Amino acid sequence: MDALEICYMSAGQLSGLIKSKEISPVEVIDAHLARIEATEPVLNSFITLLPDEARAAARRAEADIQAGKYRGPLHGIPVGLKDLFNTAGVRTTSGSKIFDNFIPTEDCTVAIKFREAGSILLGKLNMHQFAYGPTGENPDYGHMHNPWDPELVTGGSSGGSGSATVAGQCTITTGSDTGGSVRIPAALCGIVGLKPTYGLVSRFGLTPLSWSLDHPGPMVRTVEDAALAMNVMAGHDPKDVASAKVDVPDYTTALTGDVRGLRIGVPEEYFDAPLDPQVGQAVRDALDLLESMGAVVKPVSFPMFKDAFPISTAILMAEASAYHRDLLTKDAEQLYPPIRLRLEAGLFISSADYLRAQQARTLFDRQARQLLEDVDLLAGPTEPVTAPQLLATRVQAGETSMGTTPALTQYTRPYNITGMPAISIPCGFSEAGLPFALQLAGRPFDELTVLRAAHAYEQATDWHKRRPPI
Amino acid sequence: MPENSRLSKDAFLFMAASAGIDVSGEHGEDLFAIVQATLAGLDSLKDIDVTDTEPDMSFAPEGA
């Protein structure tokens, strides 16, 4: 079987071939390691590669499967973890040389779950330093590069996860999403990124950015793979104080292809915000398609959308600075200067401002939940623009020139504030060949509906089948 | 610098010293600018009527 074709198979496709012994996990891992070797000099997706460990794990998986001990759909599937997911015995840098030699003694819960499912860890993925930025900049381990055009950002903070997934370096990767860090790189790289409901996937063993906004989630090439990954990642974890005690369904049951009767609300405010007209048109076309498939698409009003940025900023900056305060006193000079400035600035946010933002968050959440009493999903763009140039501090969103960070997080922050599940899926390409993305958000713990709509749209289009030129 | 500066330079320097932050040289000027911009960006929080609204501190999702 052609090695590149193996690298572009979904976990759903690979698992069938692995289970039937038509392909060996060793063959799968070798194909991916070759793909990484060929593309990594351009992309820089990884901070730490684990070729020997991955090959050894693949041989064990092969032996187990030959012996009839098949563990399930992720057995033998190549996985990459963002480098703030602790891995026992494997360094975990959080994207900073300050932690270049930090080797955890304990796995994070997500790593344990993937290992128990039989997945094979290929390595630890590059990221915006300490996950504190939406572009994928990292001077310590090198910037991440977008496979559609290496002069452009991957998006961040889980940038290595985005580039590795769309370039066929990994089948499944993980990200953590505090203001959009799963969905932003998913959108700018043209893959699927799911930010699950807050509390559904354990944060145990992840370096925090903002305790009340952090959401780990999968980054994959198909919605089916998001469902398969969630079947492994989701579930109560007593080691995470915010972990929810909820039943975890089989998320693949959502993949019906049927959206008839599904009510999709489109906040009018999303299209009043700065937005590249090409992106706006692509999202409207996607909604038209869903409507033609039987969904009921209607405009709704989300007046507090405009308040997402200050609410999120106050909470995120204050919590990030509180967590990293020791770094600021001991290692400030070693921090990437923009990260150092943001962390230090967070110390100037008063407790009164922080608590006012949390009060406003209550109202914001209430308004979003009220919207979801009348509709099943909220829809809009994931990003107002396509991938910006590396290190660009401003972008042009329609007629508005704005800062890169507020632009890239404009549509993603609201669902970190509310904790609601939100998915980004490809919904078109620009004239320059860069991906656009549709965002769908649902009620807390209703990932099934989010996945159902995303999958139906995906199956009706071919956007997810396009491959970057690398 | 925003016109409605919320923090004087003296107050900034006092708070920086209290927090143990080095604000010497160009870095200090950069930090003062970003602090001013950040606080100005939070001004709109004052326009939200939060009367009788408790902060969402625990943020425990349903089922937690």
Interface residues (C-beta under 8 A of the other chain):
Chain A: T197 Y198 G199 L200 S212 A242 S243 A244 K245 V246 M304 K306 D307 F309 P310 I311 T313 A314 M317 L328 T329 A332 P337 R340 L341 R342 E344 A345 G346 L347 F348 I349 D353 L355 R356 A357 Q358 Q359 A360 R361 T362 L363 D365 G419 P444 F445
Chain B: L7 F12 M15 A16 A19 G20 I21 D22 H27 D30 L31 I34 V35 T38 L39 G41 L42 D43 S44 L45 K46 I48 V50 T53 E54 P55 D56 M57 F59 A60 P61 E62 G63 A64
